[in-house]
């Protein structure tokens, strides 16, 4: 779209991509006794970190400049974090978006919040003045 905007969509079901991720995470844990998010973070590109959260560029991201924010301590649900952690999360998210906004020349972003897996994923919708359109994801479906 030609203007900045937000859309919030909640579903009464768990999207298939999240279900698949949960199944894979469970299989990894049952096989190795380790959390796959913790293991993957060691292979990701650490972009920034606060006392409670890390922002990573996934090792094999689906989209250019895709960034994941995850908690450093295990937590089952996003809504369970306390006010102190919310401040760190907001600070990290703001810092990451400001950097990408500046670097990508005023780009817009798509966000996905996976509450049960507890990740925030954001993907720039790249400005064609800087980079050819490499990603056309928009709206519902991430």
KARA-V311695 format. One record per residue. RES is the residue in one letter. SS is DSSP state (alpha for helix, beta for strand, coil for the rest). PHI is phi in whole degrees, 0 to 359 (none if undefined). PSI is psi in whole degrees, -180 to 180 (none if undefined). Layout:
BEGIN
res=<RES:RES>
ss=<SS:SS>
phi=<PHI:PHI>
psi=<PSI:PSI>
END
This chain:
BEGIN
res=<X:X:X:X:X:X:X:X:X:X:X:X:X:X:X:X:X:X:X:X:X:X:X:X:X:X:X:X:X:X:X:X:X:X:X:X:X:X:X:X:X:X:X:X:X:X:X:X:X:X:X:X:X:X:X:X:X:X:X:X:X:X:X:X:X:X:X:X:X:X:X:X:X:X:X:X:X:X:X:X:X:X:X:X:X:X:X:X:X:X:X:X:X:X:X:X:X:X:X:X:X:X:X:X:X:X:X:X:X:X:X:X:X:X:X:X:X:X:X:X:X:X:X:X:X:X:X:X:X:X:X:X:X:X:X:X:X:X:X:X:X:X>
ss=<coil:coil:coil:coil:coil:coil:coil:coil:coil:coil:coil:coil:coil:coil:coil:alpha:alpha:alpha:alpha:alpha:alpha:alpha:alpha:alpha:alpha:alpha:alpha:alpha:alpha:alpha:alpha:alpha:coil:coil:coil:alpha:alpha:alpha:alpha:alpha:alpha:coil:coil:coil:beta:beta:beta:beta:beta:coil:coil:coil:beta:beta:beta:beta:beta:coil:coil:coil:coil:coil:coil:coil:coil:coil:beta:beta:beta:beta:beta:coil:coil:coil:coil:coil:coil:alpha:alpha:alpha:coil:coil:alpha:alpha:alpha:alpha:alpha:alpha:alpha:alpha:alpha:alpha:alpha:alpha:alpha:alpha:alpha:alpha:alpha:alpha:alpha:alpha:alpha:coil:coil:coil:coil:beta:beta:beta:beta:beta:beta:beta:coil:coil:coil:coil:beta:beta:beta:beta:beta:beta:beta:coil:coil:coil:coil:coil:coil:coil:coil:coil:coil:coil:coil:coil:coil:coil:coil:coil>
phi=<none:277:225:289:198:234:228:244:230:249:243:277:222:271:301:306:295:285:302:299:298:297:298:296:297:296:298:298:296:295:281:245:77:240:282:293:296:295:293:293:304:291:261:284:269:290:264:198:207:245:295:242:220:234:246:231:267:304:305:236:292:279:238:299:65:300:227:246:249:226:286:278:254:297:209:286:220:303:289:271:284:274:300:299:290:301:297:294:297:298:296:293:299:298:298:295:293:296:296:291:301:290:293:260:57:70:285:269:223:254:243:227:248:261:294:284:279:63:221:245:245:230:229:291:266:300:287:291:287:261:228:305:299:264:220:245:295:202:71:273:141:287>
psi=<156:-1:155:138:165:148:134:125:127:145:148:8:164:122:148:-38:-35:-41:-46:-43:-42:-43:-46:-42:-41:-44:-43:-45:-44:-34:-42:-17:13:151:127:-33:-41:-42:-42:-38:-33:-19:-15:169:110:122:-44:162:144:-173:-26:-14:155:148:123:148:113:146:-44:69:152:-35:151:136:18:136:136:134:126:154:150:-27:144:138:137:-38:145:-41:-5:-5:149:173:-38:-45:-34:-40:-43:-40:-47:-41:-45:-44:-45:-45:-45:-44:-37:-42:-47:-37:-46:-46:-36:18:63:39:153:169:149:136:144:127:114:101:-42:-39:-20:66:149:122:130:142:123:141:98:136:124:-11:-27:-51:137:151:105:-17:130:15:131:160:-149:133:-3:none>
END
